[in-house]
Amino acid sequence: MLSQPLSSPPDLSRLRRDDGRPVQWVTAPAPVPYEEAVAFMEDRVAAIHAGGAEERVWLLEHPPLYTGGVSAKADDLIDARFPVFQTGRGGQYTYHGPGQRVAYVMLDLNRRGRDVRAFVRGLEQWIIGALAAFNVEADVRDGRVGVWVERRFVGDDGSAQSREDKIAAIGVKVRRWVSFHGISLNVEPDLSHFDGIVPCGIREHGVTSLADLGLIASMDDADAALKASFERVFGPVSSGGA
């Protein structure tokens, strides 16, 4: 039986920055090594907390790799065919690689309500809103992290069946009320690369992507949808920034 969506919509009204200042929206032109990205986030989070840097959403791709969150279980790493990094974000094992849009979200929650639960719900609604731009109906599920789509198909016996696949993952960390790490959206990755892990520790469901759903969408298309949806949830953005 499919899990039910979360019943109560989140109150996202406080997630918009209290002074209306825009978030820097930066897209990396080439794949970024994971260790380099983490080092940047560590420095940026400290600077944001100290008042010396602006908030940032950093969109990028990584070379193929696996990351393990604080809840990762050793048995869920099936085949370490790519480099494996242990990280302080929430969640379990996930895959990053070409064709997947990673968005690292460095926001000052001191200015956005200081509510981690609402922040995570905001990230979910951000992804759901972006997918709606491609007419993809997505939702979240009780007891499962990430954003999911329902797949309907005809079984071997000719009966109508359905399953749920994950299309986007969420894994965040908050330090002194400044967030980092973030989300990943499967645009057109090699889905076989997920076979080396149990994604997010969930064995009974699969993964999908916009391409796997039969949608022709470039990374630029995905970025435009993410940007528009982010502004609806978290407020305005500005391009560029150091």
VOSEVEX-577208 format. One line per field, with one value per atom (N, C-alpha, C): x, y, z; residue in one letter; atom name. Coordinates in pm, whole numbers. Layout:
u = (X_...)
v = (Y_...)
w = (Z_...)
resn = (A_...)
name = (CA_...)
This chain:
u = (85_0_87_51_129_110_218_209_126_65_-18_66_28_98_75_163_144_13_-63_-199_-210_-125_-140_-36_-80_15_99_227_312_282_306_298_436_447_576_592_500_498_623_688_803_935_929_1053_1109_1030_1081_1159_1275_1364_1295_1316_1240_1271_1392_1423_1414_1370_1349_1475_1591_1716_1722_1762_1766_1880_1861_1960_2044_2175_2259_2228_2210_2176_2290_2370_2493_2492_2528_2535_2679_2732_2869_2876_2974_2982_3036_3098_3158_3139_3147_3132_3230_3182_3261_3294_3422_3457_3386_3344_3263_3338_3464_3539_3554_3569_3578_3446_3334_3203_3181_3217_3198_3284_3409_3496_3439_3385_3324_3206_3119_3001_3040_3140_3184_3225_3305_3351_3235_3145_3034_2938_2909_2818_2875_3003_3066_3059_3081_3077_2936_2836_2697_2662_2700_2669_2737_2858_2933_2887_2797_2747_2837_2931_3025_2998_2885_2854_2704_2662_2521_2479_2351_2295_2319_2324_2350_2279_2229_2191_2290_2359_2466_2423_2399_2357_2479_2491_2608_2580_2676_2680_2810_2808_2928_2972_3101_3141_3070_3060_2989_3048_2961_3006_2887_2918_2817_2849_2745_2765_2678_2732_2657_2627_2500_2460_2478_2435_2458_2382_2279_2201_2238_2344_2380_2415_2368_2396_2493_2590_2694_2635_2528_2468_2405_2380_2317_2417_2546_2648_2677_2616_2619_2745_2780_2892_2956_3071_3138_3214_3138_3199_3248_3201_3244_3299_3371_3420_3305_3332_3231_3277_3190_3221_3122_3174_3089_3072_2949_2919_2829_2825_2747_2604_2559_2419_2328_2199_2103_2081_2022_1987_2086_2070_2149_2235_2248_2330_2253_2323_2266_2375_2332_2424_2417_2533_2538_2621_2581_2657_2603_2665_2622_2475_2408_2266_2175_2233_2156_2188_2084_2105_2109_2225_2242_2229_2154_2140_2176_2287_2330_2272_2207_2123_2181_2238_2301_2217_2122_2028_2041_2020_2026_1887_1866_1735_1706_1808_1782_1688_1694_1610_1487_1469_1363_1285_1264_1172_1230_1357_1421_1335_1288_1203_1256_1332_1395_1290_1187_1082_1017_985_925_1023_1152_1252_1256_1256_1257_1130_1017_893_899_966_984_1067_1174_1255_1171_1087_999_905_843_750_821_945_1026_1041_1077_1095_962_859_727_680_701_662_741_871_954_908_877_831_697_613_484_499_612_637_650_680_689_566_461_337_363_459_487_421_333_268_357_408_500_450_496_451_553_530_612_529_598_531_572_477_507_612_716_816_922_915_1012_1061_1193_1252_1256_1242_1254_1120_1122_1002_978_852_816_712_716_613_552_423_355_359_401_409_297_219_113_153_128_168_81_91_18_110_69_150_154_236_249_117_29_-100_-208_-166_-260_-335_-309_-379_-311_-390_-335_-263_-139_-59_7_67_136_250_347_457_501_585_636_787_838_981_1023_1145_1198_1259_1226_1283_1376_1368_1455_1484_1608_1651_1676_1664_1688_1778_1883_1971_2036_2004_2051_2119_2193_2254_2234_2217_2200_2301_2379_2478_2457_2433_2406_2295_2197_2080_2113_2224_2254_2255_2185_2171_2281_2310_2391_2361_2432_2389_2256_2167_2046_1970_1950_1863_1935_1882_1927_1805_1798_1687_1741_1681_1724_1664_1749_1706_1729_1854_1885_2012_2021_2139_2130_2241_2242_2183_2060_1992_2055_2132_2199_2305_2352_2451_2394_2263_2200_2205_2237_2235_2343_2444_2550_2512_2395_2350_2202_2155_2012_1979_1925_1907_1822_1883_1816_1763_1822_1785_1650_1591_1456_1467_1441_1460_1338_1219_1098_1053_1128_1092_1215_1189_1299_1326_1404_1435_1395_1370_1333_1394_1368_1419_1320_1341_1257_1268_1391_1410_1341_1352_1289_1137_1082_938_897_994_965_964_1021_1020_1154_1148_1269_1292_1391_1419_1568_1622_1764_1790_1918_1952_1911_1922_1878_1728_1651_1506_1479_1550_1532_1570_1679_1724_1621_1561_1460_1340_1299_1185_1219_1340_1383_1388_1437_1449_1311_1218_1084_1015_1029_964_1031_1163_1234_1184_1168_1124_983_899_765_768_864_868_956_1077_1177_1202_1150_1170_1267_1301_1375_1520_1574_1713_1779_1913_1990_2100_2134_2232_2373_2461_2603_2638_2758_2808_2934_3018_3145_3127)
v = (-120_0_124_220_342_426_490_581_702_762_879_1006_1109_1237_1300_1390_1462_1539_1533_1583_1734_1793_1936_2018_2117_2201_2283_2303_2379_2529_2596_2741_2796_2846_2892_3043_3110_3256_3320_3255_3316_3282_3202_3163_3272_3371_3484_3576_3621_3699_3825_3856_3963_4101_4119_4250_4253_4143_4139_4134_4122_4120_3995_4009_3894_3797_3674_3568_3562_3549_3531_3396_3399_3279_3255_3152_3129_2989_2980_2851_2824_2710_2673_2632_2681_2651_2512_2445_2314_2230_2097_2012_2051_2047_2089_1966_1942_1831_1846_1734_1740_1808_1771_1829_1981_2027_2171_2240_2177_2235_2243_2136_2136_2243_2257_2359_2498_2521_2652_2675_2576_2593_2620_2548_2570_2716_2768_2907_3004_2975_3067_3073_2959_2956_3038_3022_3101_3250_3286_3428_3484_3406_3452_3475_3383_3399_3522_3551_3667_3798_3790_3911_3961_3875_3919_3867_3797_3744_3734_3736_3725_3578_3554_3421_3378_3246_3198_3066_3053_2924_2896_2782_2747_2623_2641_2531_2473_2340_2276_2131_2069_1925_1875_1750_1685_1574_1539_1412_1298_1179_1070_1039_1032_1004_965_904_875_954_1000_1065_995_986_927_1032_1047_1141_1080_1153_1111_984_948_827_712_726_624_492_381_247_177_107_43_-53_-124_-222_-157_-27_42_86_66_89_-47_-72_-203_-222_-119_-128_10_27_158_180_186_201_344_437_577_619_731_779_797_766_775_879_973_1079_1073_1075_1088_1236_1274_1415_1438_1560_1593_1630_1620_1653_1545_1576_1477_1375_1261_1161_1047_964_843_852_744_747_805_884_932_938_952_961_1101_1152_1276_1250_1312_1294_1378_1369_1447_1421_1528_1517_1536_1557_1582_1724_1803_1938_1935_1971_1988_2137_2169_2308_2316_2379_2399_2531_2523_2632_2687_2806_2870_2991_2968_3071_3097_3223_3265_3250_3140_3116_3207_3278_3384_3489_3509_3608_3544_3412_3339_3249_3296_3228_3129_3091_2995_2871_2811_2692_2590_2492_2395_2310_2271_2190_2266_2394_2473_2491_2503_2518_2395_2276_2154_2143_2177_2175_2276_2389_2487_2432_2358_2295_2197_2120_2026_2099_2206_2280_2350_2390_2448_2348_2225_2123_2089_2071_2037_2144_2271_2381_2383_2351_2346_2234_2118_2006_2034_2114_2149_2224_2293_2364_2268_2140_2037_1945_1991_1913_1778_1776_1657_1675_1583_1584_1511_1584_1527_1563_1487_1513_1454_1477_1417_1311_1224_1112_1102_1068_1045_934_961_860_846_925_916_1056_1071_1200_1215_1336_1362_1391_1395_1425_1309_1268_1143_1165_1076_1075_936_929_800_757_633_576_474_486_390_307_175_87_-38_-116_-242_-355_-435_-545_-661_-761_-880_-955_-941_-1009_-924_-806_-719_-623_-628_-540_-404_-303_-170_-166_-122_-117_20_47_173_155_244_246_390_415_550_552_650_666_804_811_939_1014_1141_1224_1332_1358_1460_1422_1448_1418_1548_1540_1653_1608_1684_1657_1787_1834_1966_1957_2059_2078_2224_2250_2387_2411_2516_2552_2698_2722_2857_2924_2844_2888_2932_2885_2904_2766_2752_2623_2600_2473_2437_2293_2243_2127_2167_2073_2118_2008_2024_1935_1884_1776_1731_1686_1730_1700_1620_1505_1421_1472_1532_1582_1473_1437_1329_1255_1207_1131_987_915_771_703_657_602_472_404_282_311_436_472_465_471_458_314_218_78_43_128_102_128_187_219_186_186_191_338_406_551_589_668_719_607_486_375_314_345_298_191_66_-46_-74_-37_-80_17_123_219_250_300_329_476_509_648_674_800_839_976_1026_1156_1215_1341_1401_1324_1285_1208_1073_1007_876_885_1001_1023_1061_1065_1095_1242_1324_1468_1515_1595_1655_1788_1793_1915_1927_2042_2067_2111_2115_2166_2312_2389_2529_2537_2447_2444_2415_2319_2285_2402_2470_2583_2695_2721_2827_2793_2668_2626_2634_2593_2601_2746_2834_2975_3036_3013_3070_3017_2887_2828_2874_2886_2933_3072_3159_3296_3297_3203_3196_3153_3070_3017_3103_3137_3198_3347_3400_3540_3563_3688_3724_3676_3662_3625_3729_3733_3817_3731_3757_3676_3715_3615_3641_3660_3711_3733_3655_3706_3641_3534)
w = (0_0_0_-82_-90_35_77_191_154_253_228_234_157_168_304_340_466_460_567_564_580_662_691_614_538_465_562_531_622_617_726_729_692_570_520_526_592_584_643_740_806_737_630_563_474_442_365_458_415_500_551_678_742_686_626_570_418_357_212_128_188_111_23_-103_-193_-161_-200_-185_-312_-297_-414_-479_-609_-686_-784_-759_-834_-894_-1022_-1090_-1130_-1088_-1123_-1270_-1345_-1488_-1520_-1422_-1444_-1319_-1330_-1211_-1100_-976_-861_-776_-746_-655_-521_-463_-341_-226_-205_-94_-109_-232_-256_-220_-255_-224_-74_-2_143_210_164_222_200_80_54_148_161_246_391_441_578_599_507_517_504_410_384_502_560_675_791_816_923_892_766_728_738_698_709_856_941_1084_1141_1094_1144_1080_986_919_808_762_660_521_499_366_349_223_190_187_203_183_38_18_-118_-144_-266_-322_-434_-423_-517_-594_-724_-810_-880_-877_-936_-969_-1035_-1054_-992_-948_-896_-992_-991_-1051_-976_-1035_-966_-829_-728_-591_-505_-391_-290_-164_-96_33_137_258_368_473_507_611_750_850_989_1024_946_974_881_803_704_773_715_765_670_728_647_544_580_489_366_373_261_154_180_78_14_-100_-163_-247_-324_-417_-428_-362_-361_-492_-600_-733_-758_-677_-685_-549_-543_-413_-314_-188_-82_20_51_146_262_384_502_532_559_574_694_742_860_833_710_681_736_743_782_671_707_608_600_496_482_355_280_160_42_-39_-163_-268_-392_-505_-563_-606_-684_-809_-919_-1041_-1155_-1271_-1387_-1420_-1462_-1494_-1375_-1260_-1138_-1091_-1068_-1017_-865_-814_-669_-639_-535_-491_-344_-315_-177_-127_-12_37_166_158_274_314_403_444_593_630_770_831_901_960_1078_1126_1225_1168_1036_969_906_928_858_954_1075_1166_1263_1246_1337_1359_1251_1260_1159_1209_1118_1048_1118_1056_941_963_855_740_773_668_579_638_558_475_533_456_342_366_259_145_178_73_-7_60_-10_-105_-55_-139_-255_-233_-341_-456_-423_-527_-593_-513_-568_-665_-629_-717_-846_-837_-959_-1051_-996_-1077_-1142_-1076_-1134_-1265_-1283_-1408_-1525_-1496_-1600_-1598_-1529_-1515_-1446_-1357_-1276_-1140_-1106_-975_-876_-781_-682_-543_-445_-308_-211_-83_23_93_168_232_378_463_605_617_695_721_615_508_399_365_360_325_174_125_-17_-82_-215_-294_-389_-400_-466_-575_-675_-779_-783_-813_-827_-972_-994_-1129_-1146_-1252_-1281_-1402_-1394_-1503_-1500_-1607_-1617_-1576_-1479_-1430_-1527_-1495_-1579_-1594_-1495_-1502_-1568_-1621_-1689_-1600_-1472_-1378_-1369_-1334_-1312_-1179_-1180_-1059_-1047_-933_-914_-815_-823_-727_-712_-613_-592_-605_-678_-698_-650_-597_-551_-669_-681_-787_-731_-602_-541_-397_-355_-219_-142_-11_77_191_216_329_373_490_534_671_699_829_868_996_1045_1156_1141_1242_1281_1408_1457_1376_1339_1265_1122_1068_926_861_749_684_581_557_441_400_298_219_154_122_55_-15_-148_-224_-348_-405_-536_-616_-740_-830_-948_-974_-1085_-1215_-1296_-1427_-1531_-1553_-1648_-1607_-1483_-1442_-1493_-1483_-1509_-1386_-1394_-1278_-1230_-1317_-1272_-1166_-1158_-1058_-916_-903_-771_-721_-809_-769_-667_-652_-557_-412_-390_-255_-241_-118_-92_-70_-171_-159_-38_48_167_256_243_329_299_183_151_41_78_-14_-101_-54_-124_-233_-255_-360_-444_-565_-657_-673_-775_-808_-953_-983_-1118_-1148_-1266_-1309_-1408_-1442_-1545_-1676_-1713_-1837_-1829_-1714_-1695_-1704_-1670_-1681_-1823_-1914_-2053_-2088_-2001_-2022_-2079_-2181_-2239_-2169_-2081_-2005_-1988_-2020_-2001_-1857_-1821_-1689_-1675_-1782_-1778_-1751_-1812_-1787_-1639_-1585_-1444_-1355_-1389_-1309_-1308_-1425_-1433_-1346_-1348_-1266_-1117_-1082_-942_-894_-978_-939_-914_-1005_-990_-865_-841_-724_-595_-595_-476_-436_-533_-501_-442_-484_-428_-281_-246_-109_-18_-65_21_-7_-118_-147_-261_-287_-408_-408_-531_-549_-639_-633_-723_-784_-909_-978_-940_-940_-918_-772_-750_-615_-591_-502_-473_-366)
resn = (M_M_M_L_L_L_S_S_S_Q_Q_Q_P_P_P_L_L_L_S_S_S_S_S_S_P_P_P_P_P_P_D_D_D_L_L_L_S_S_S_R_R_R_L_L_L_R_R_R_R_R_R_D_D_D_D_D_D_G_G_G_R_R_R_P_P_P_V_V_V_Q_Q_Q_W_W_W_V_V_V_T_T_T_A_A_A_P_P_P_A_A_A_P_P_P_V_V_V_P_P_P_Y_Y_Y_E_E_E_E_E_E_A_A_A_V_V_V_A_A_A_F_F_F_M_M_M_E_E_E_D_D_D_R_R_R_V_V_V_A_A_A_A_A_A_I_I_I_H_H_H_A_A_A_G_G_G_G_G_G_A_A_A_E_E_E_E_E_E_R_R_R_V_V_V_W_W_W_L_L_L_L_L_L_E_E_E_H_H_H_P_P_P_P_P_P_L_L_L_Y_Y_Y_T_T_T_G_G_G_G_G_G_V_V_V_S_S_S_A_A_A_K_K_K_A_A_A_D_D_D_D_D_D_L_L_L_I_I_I_D_D_D_A_A_A_R_R_R_F_F_F_P_P_P_V_V_V_F_F_F_Q_Q_Q_T_T_T_G_G_G_R_R_R_G_G_G_G_G_G_Q_Q_Q_Y_Y_Y_T_T_T_Y_Y_Y_H_H_H_G_G_G_P_P_P_G_G_G_Q_Q_Q_R_R_R_V_V_V_A_A_A_Y_Y_Y_V_V_V_M_M_M_L_L_L_D_D_D_L_L_L_N_N_N_R_R_R_R_R_R_G_G_G_R_R_R_D_D_D_V_V_V_R_R_R_A_A_A_F_F_F_V_V_V_R_R_R_G_G_G_L_L_L_E_E_E_Q_Q_Q_W_W_W_I_I_I_I_I_I_G_G_G_A_A_A_L_L_L_A_A_A_A_A_A_F_F_F_N_N_N_V_V_V_E_E_E_A_A_A_D_D_D_V_V_V_R_R_R_D_D_D_G_G_G_R_R_R_V_V_V_G_G_G_V_V_V_W_W_W_V_V_V_E_E_E_R_R_R_R_R_R_F_F_F_V_V_V_G_G_G_D_D_D_D_D_D_G_G_G_S_S_S_A_A_A_Q_Q_Q_S_S_S_R_R_R_E_E_E_D_D_D_K_K_K_I_I_I_A_A_A_A_A_A_I_I_I_G_G_G_V_V_V_K_K_K_V_V_V_R_R_R_R_R_R_W_W_W_V_V_V_S_S_S_F_F_F_H_H_H_G_G_G_I_I_I_S_S_S_L_L_L_N_N_N_V_V_V_E_E_E_P_P_P_D_D_D_L_L_L_S_S_S_H_H_H_F_F_F_D_D_D_G_G_G_I_I_I_V_V_V_P_P_P_C_C_C_G_G_G_I_I_I_R_R_R_E_E_E_H_H_H_G_G_G_V_V_V_T_T_T_S_S_S_L_L_L_A_A_A_D_D_D_L_L_L_G_G_G_L_L_L_I_I_I_A_A_A_S_S_S_M_M_M_D_D_D_D_D_D_A_A_A_D_D_D_A_A_A_A_A_A_L_L_L_K_K_K_A_A_A_S_S_S_F_F_F_E_E_E_R_R_R_V_V_V_F_F_F_G_G_G_P_P_P_V_V_V_S_S_S_S_S_S_G_G_G_G_G_G_A_A_A)
name = (N_CA_C_N_CA_C_N_CA_C_N_CA_C_N_CA_C_N_CA_C_N_CA_C_N_CA_C_N_CA_C_N_CA_C_N_CA_C_N_CA_C_N_CA_C_N_CA_C_N_CA_C_N_CA_C_N_CA_C_N_CA_C_N_CA_C_N_CA_C_N_CA_C_N_CA_C_N_CA_C_N_CA_C_N_CA_C_N_CA_C_N_CA_C_N_CA_C_N_CA_C_N_CA_C_N_CA_C_N_CA_C_N_CA_C_N_CA_C_N_CA_C_N_CA_C_N_CA_C_N_CA_C_N_CA_C_N_CA_C_N_CA_C_N_CA_C_N_CA_C_N_CA_C_N_CA_C_N_CA_C_N_CA_C_N_CA_C_N_CA_C_N_CA_C_N_CA_C_N_CA_C_N_CA_C_N_CA_C_N_CA_C_N_CA_C_N_CA_C_N_CA_C_N_CA_C_N_CA_C_N_CA_C_N_CA_C_N_CA_C_N_CA_C_N_CA_C_N_CA_C_N_CA_C_N_CA_C_N_CA_C_N_CA_C_N_CA_C_N_CA_C_N_CA_C_N_CA_C_N_CA_C_N_CA_C_N_CA_C_N_CA_C_N_CA_C_N_CA_C_N_CA_C_N_CA_C_N_CA_C_N_CA_C_N_CA_C_N_CA_C_N_CA_C_N_CA_C_N_CA_C_N_CA_C_N_CA_C_N_CA_C_N_CA_C_N_CA_C_N_CA_C_N_CA_C_N_CA_C_N_CA_C_N_CA_C_N_CA_C_N_CA_C_N_CA_C_N_CA_C_N_CA_C_N_CA_C_N_CA_C_N_CA_C_N_CA_C_N_CA_C_N_CA_C_N_CA_C_N_CA_C_N_CA_C_N_CA_C_N_CA_C_N_CA_C_N_CA_C_N_CA_C_N_CA_C_N_CA_C_N_CA_C_N_CA_C_N_CA_C_N_CA_C_N_CA_C_N_CA_C_N_CA_C_N_CA_C_N_CA_C_N_CA_C_N_CA_C_N_CA_C_N_CA_C_N_CA_C_N_CA_C_N_CA_C_N_CA_C_N_CA_C_N_CA_C_N_CA_C_N_CA_C_N_CA_C_N_CA_C_N_CA_C_N_CA_C_N_CA_C_N_CA_C_N_CA_C_N_CA_C_N_CA_C_N_CA_C_N_CA_C_N_CA_C_N_CA_C_N_CA_C_N_CA_C_N_CA_C_N_CA_C_N_CA_C_N_CA_C_N_CA_C_N_CA_C_N_CA_C_N_CA_C_N_CA_C_N_CA_C_N_CA_C_N_CA_C_N_CA_C_N_CA_C_N_CA_C_N_CA_C_N_CA_C_N_CA_C_N_CA_C_N_CA_C_N_CA_C_N_CA_C_N_CA_C_N_CA_C_N_CA_C_N_CA_C_N_CA_C_N_CA_C_N_CA_C_N_CA_C_N_CA_C_N_CA_C_N_CA_C_N_CA_C_N_CA_C_N_CA_C_N_CA_C_N_CA_C_N_CA_C_N_CA_C_N_CA_C_N_CA_C_N_CA_C_N_CA_C_N_CA_C_N_CA_C_N_CA_C_N_CA_C_N_CA_C_N_CA_C_N_CA_C_N_CA_C_N_CA_C_N_CA_C_N_CA_C_N_CA_C_N_CA_C_N_CA_C_N_CA_C_N_CA_C_N_CA_C_N_CA_C_N_CA_C_N_CA_C_N_CA_C_N_CA_C_N_CA_C_N_CA_C_N_CA_C_N_CA_C_N_CA_C_N_CA_C_N_CA_C_N_CA_C_N_CA_C_N_CA_C_N_CA_C_N_CA_C_N_CA_C_N_CA_C_N_CA_C_N_CA_C_N_CA_C_N_CA_C_N_CA_C_N_CA_C)
